[in-house]
Amino acid sequence: NVTLFGDLGTARISVEKPNEVHLTLRSGDNLQLTESVIHLDEKTIKPMLQDFVDYLDHPDTPNFPTLMDGYRNQQVLQAIIDSAQDGVTRRL
C-alpha cells in the first residue's frame, strides 16, 4: 500500500486494488473529513504496474526516478509554494 499525507487530506492506493484511489479530504467551513473512492481506468493502471514489474526483472534499466530526484522535486514544489505565499522568486 502507498499512502500520501497532505495538509488537507490523504490519498491511499493498494496493490490489491490498483484501480481504486481512496481519498480522505478536509472540506467545508469546519474542514470536516470526507472519504471518497476514485476508480481509475484499468487501461491506464496496467502499464504502470507493468513498468514496475519490468524494472524488477531488469533493475539496470533507469525507468524510475531516484530518491535524489524525489528530494529535488520536493525542493522545487516547496519553492513554488513559498514564492506563491510571499511573492519572492527563489533560486535553487
Backbone bond lengths (Angstrom), bond angles and torsions (degrees), N, CA, C in turn:
res aa  C-N    CA-C-N  psi(-1)  N-CA   C-N-CA  omega(-1)  CA-C   N-CA-C  phi
1 N - - - 1.450 - - 1.523 110.13 -
2 V 1.312 114.44 146.72 1.462 120.63 176.07 1.520 107.04 -122.23
3 T 1.328 116.59 129.61 1.455 121.85 178.23 1.516 108.55 -126.03
4 L 1.327 115.71 128.56 1.458 122.17 177.26 1.520 108.27 -111.46
5 F 1.319 116.31 124.45 1.457 121.38 -179.68 1.517 109.76 -102.75
6 G 1.331 116.85 139.05 1.451 121.23 178.14 1.516 110.53 -139.08
7 D 1.325 115.68 176.15 1.459 120.39 -179.13 1.523 112.48 -63.26
8 L 1.314 117.26 -34.66 1.460 120.71 -175.80 1.526 114.18 -105.72
9 G 1.333 117.68 -1.61 1.450 117.23 179.35 1.512 113.40 168.97
10 T 1.338 113.81 -168.09 1.449 122.24 -175.47 1.520 109.86 -135.85
11 A 1.339 116.51 142.89 1.460 122.05 173.49 1.521 107.49 -120.69
12 R 1.342 116.48 133.50 1.462 121.38 -179.77 1.523 109.18 -128.70
13 I 1.326 115.76 139.54 1.463 121.54 174.48 1.520 107.54 -137.05
14 S 1.323 115.46 142.52 1.460 122.04 -177.44 1.519 109.44 -117.71
15 V 1.326 116.71 142.26 1.459 119.39 178.05 1.529 111.29 -68.76
16 E 1.341 117.41 -22.80 1.460 119.67 177.43 1.529 112.10 -71.19
17 K 1.331 116.94 -30.55 1.468 122.43 178.72 1.531 108.38 -132.95
18 P 1.333 117.51 70.43 1.467 120.17 -172.74 1.527 114.13 -67.85
19 N 1.322 118.20 -14.65 1.460 119.19 179.50 1.519 112.14 -89.47
20 E 1.333 118.10 4.55 1.462 121.94 177.30 1.525 110.39 -114.16
21 V 1.330 115.81 128.55 1.460 121.31 173.38 1.524 106.70 -115.77
22 H 1.323 116.40 120.27 1.461 121.65 179.98 1.525 108.32 -94.19
23 L 1.318 116.04 124.00 1.456 121.57 -179.20 1.524 110.03 -113.52
24 T 1.305 116.22 133.36 1.451 122.75 170.39 1.520 105.81 -120.50
25 L 1.319 115.98 112.58 1.461 120.70 -173.08 1.519 111.33 -123.76
26 R 1.312 115.81 152.75 1.462 121.20 172.11 1.524 106.92 -95.12
27 S 1.336 116.08 128.79 1.455 119.00 -178.92 1.520 109.46 -147.80
28 G 1.330 115.04 164.77 1.455 120.98 179.66 1.515 112.08 84.26
29 D 1.320 114.68 176.85 1.464 120.48 -178.78 1.519 113.15 -64.70
30 N 1.339 116.87 -33.67 1.467 121.12 -179.10 1.521 112.69 -91.90
31 L 1.339 116.60 2.74 1.468 121.93 -177.73 1.528 111.81 51.69
32 Q 1.337 115.79 46.25 1.451 120.56 177.87 1.525 109.92 -74.90
33 L 1.333 115.33 149.02 1.461 121.01 179.77 1.521 110.36 -75.19
34 T 1.320 115.54 131.74 1.464 121.72 173.34 1.518 107.36 -124.11
35 E 1.320 116.14 142.76 1.456 120.77 179.65 1.515 109.76 -115.49
36 S 1.324 115.79 139.88 1.459 120.53 177.55 1.526 108.36 -149.40
37 V 1.332 114.84 163.38 1.459 121.61 178.95 1.516 107.60 -124.96
38 I 1.321 116.35 129.89 1.462 122.13 175.74 1.522 106.87 -105.55
39 H 1.315 116.01 129.96 1.463 121.11 178.46 1.524 108.78 -100.01
40 L 1.327 115.97 120.11 1.457 122.16 -178.33 1.521 110.63 -92.14
41 D 1.306 116.18 154.40 1.453 123.05 178.58 1.529 109.28 -69.15
42 E 1.335 117.12 127.90 1.465 120.87 -178.68 1.519 112.38 -62.30
43 K 1.317 118.41 -26.72 1.467 121.19 178.90 1.524 110.70 -64.41
44 T 1.318 116.96 -28.70 1.464 121.47 178.79 1.521 111.10 -82.61
45 I 1.315 116.98 -40.39 1.461 121.85 -175.31 1.523 111.88 -70.05
46 K 1.302 118.02 -43.20 1.459 121.13 -175.57 1.521 112.88 -55.99
47 P 1.341 119.97 -46.63 1.470 118.40 177.90 1.535 113.19 -61.68
48 M 1.350 117.39 -35.62 1.461 119.10 179.11 1.519 110.62 -64.26
49 L 1.331 116.92 -44.41 1.461 119.87 178.75 1.516 111.12 -67.36
50 Q 1.325 117.21 -36.21 1.461 120.06 178.97 1.524 110.80 -65.26
51 D 1.326 117.55 -37.69 1.466 120.80 175.63 1.521 110.60 -58.61
52 F 1.329 116.89 -41.70 1.457 121.22 179.80 1.524 110.71 -65.18
53 V 1.329 117.01 -45.51 1.476 121.52 178.80 1.524 110.08 -62.90
54 D 1.332 117.04 -42.38 1.463 120.47 177.99 1.525 110.87 -60.40
55 Y 1.323 116.89 -39.22 1.460 120.58 179.07 1.534 110.29 -64.39
56 L 1.343 116.51 -40.97 1.468 119.14 178.71 1.525 111.01 -62.80
57 D 1.335 117.08 -35.90 1.466 121.06 178.09 1.522 112.47 -72.72
58 H 1.345 116.83 -31.75 1.469 122.48 -177.06 1.530 109.70 -134.85
59 P 1.345 117.83 76.00 1.462 120.38 -174.55 1.532 114.85 -65.82
60 D 1.324 118.56 -11.91 1.463 120.13 179.16 1.525 111.98 -78.03
61 T 1.321 117.34 -12.30 1.464 121.73 -178.88 1.530 108.94 -81.07
62 P 1.333 118.37 121.16 1.470 121.26 -176.82 1.537 112.51 -81.72
63 N 1.346 117.14 67.21 1.459 120.88 -179.52 1.518 113.66 -88.02
64 F 1.325 116.78 -16.51 1.449 120.14 -174.07 1.526 110.28 -117.64
65 P 1.327 116.50 149.20 1.461 118.84 175.67 1.527 110.60 -67.85
66 T 1.303 115.10 153.81 1.457 120.66 178.66 1.526 109.78 -85.74
67 L 1.309 116.07 171.78 1.460 120.95 175.12 1.524 109.90 -59.83
68 M 1.319 116.94 -38.66 1.463 120.55 179.01 1.529 110.69 -65.42
69 D 1.337 117.76 -37.51 1.466 120.57 175.49 1.525 110.30 -59.60
70 G 1.331 116.74 -43.22 1.464 120.98 179.21 1.517 111.61 -64.73
71 Y 1.334 116.43 -41.96 1.467 120.48 178.70 1.522 110.97 -62.92
72 R 1.325 116.06 -43.67 1.470 120.67 179.50 1.534 110.40 -63.51
73 N 1.332 116.06 -39.63 1.458 120.28 177.98 1.531 110.56 -62.12
74 Q 1.336 117.09 -40.58 1.456 120.59 178.20 1.529 111.08 -63.75
75 Q 1.338 116.83 -37.09 1.462 120.15 177.27 1.524 110.70 -63.00
76 V 1.326 116.21 -42.97 1.472 120.74 179.27 1.521 110.08 -63.41
77 L 1.329 117.09 -46.91 1.464 120.50 -179.92 1.522 111.41 -61.47
78 Q 1.329 117.56 -41.21 1.462 120.23 179.04 1.516 111.01 -65.29
79 A 1.325 117.31 -39.05 1.466 120.71 177.82 1.532 110.53 -63.74
80 I 1.312 117.51 -38.43 1.469 121.09 177.54 1.525 110.21 -63.97
81 I 1.337 116.82 -46.00 1.465 120.55 179.49 1.517 110.81 -61.98
82 D 1.339 117.03 -47.20 1.458 121.14 -179.48 1.520 111.17 -61.86
83 S 1.326 116.83 -42.93 1.460 121.00 -179.87 1.519 111.45 -65.28
84 A 1.325 116.62 -38.89 1.469 120.08 178.71 1.521 111.13 -65.33
85 Q 1.332 117.03 -31.96 1.458 120.54 -178.46 1.527 112.92 -78.65
86 D 1.331 116.94 -39.44 1.476 117.92 -175.11 1.526 114.26 -115.23
87 G 1.328 118.01 -3.95 1.458 120.90 176.34 1.520 114.97 75.44
88 V 1.329 117.74 9.57 1.459 122.01 -178.95 1.528 108.86 -96.02
89 T 1.340 115.58 129.85 1.465 120.27 178.08 1.514 110.10 -73.60
90 R 1.314 116.63 134.54 1.470 121.58 -179.45 1.524 109.21 -105.56
91 R 1.330 115.73 148.82 1.467 122.32 172.72 1.505 107.30 -115.54
92 L 1.294 115.58 134.35 1.471 120.00 178.88 1.503 111.12 -116.01
